[in-house]
Amino acid sequence: MNASIVDLRHKTKQILEALDRRETVSVLYHGKVKGRLVPVAPADRKKVQASAFFGMRMKDRTPVAEVMQALRGGRYRDL
């Protein structure tokens, strides 16, 4: 897709839709290509279960609220 400088301002939605369709958009200035907008590669989404930290405290049955309170500590910590 080609887009002029004016198109970038007035047709932003259509340009973003073209990027969603994985199209490269050439930006034209006085009819000459000044640059290209290239869609970003989709993020490699991993499942939570693939994390090394998932289930690391599985055997510990302490409620989550208590664990978080212990990690955060109080407002004033005793030295």
Residue pairs with C-beta under 8 A, 6 or more apart in sequence:
1 15
1 18
1 23
1 24
1 25
1 26
2 25
2 26
2 28
3 11
3 15
3 25
3 26
3 27
3 28
4 27
4 28
4 29
5 27
5 28
5 29
7 14
7 15
8 15
8 27
15 25
15 37
18 25
19 25
19 37
19 39
20 39
22 39
23 39
24 36
24 37
24 38
24 39
25 36
25 37
26 33
26 35
26 36
27 33
27 34
27 35
27 36
27 37
28 34
48 54
49 55
57 67
60 67
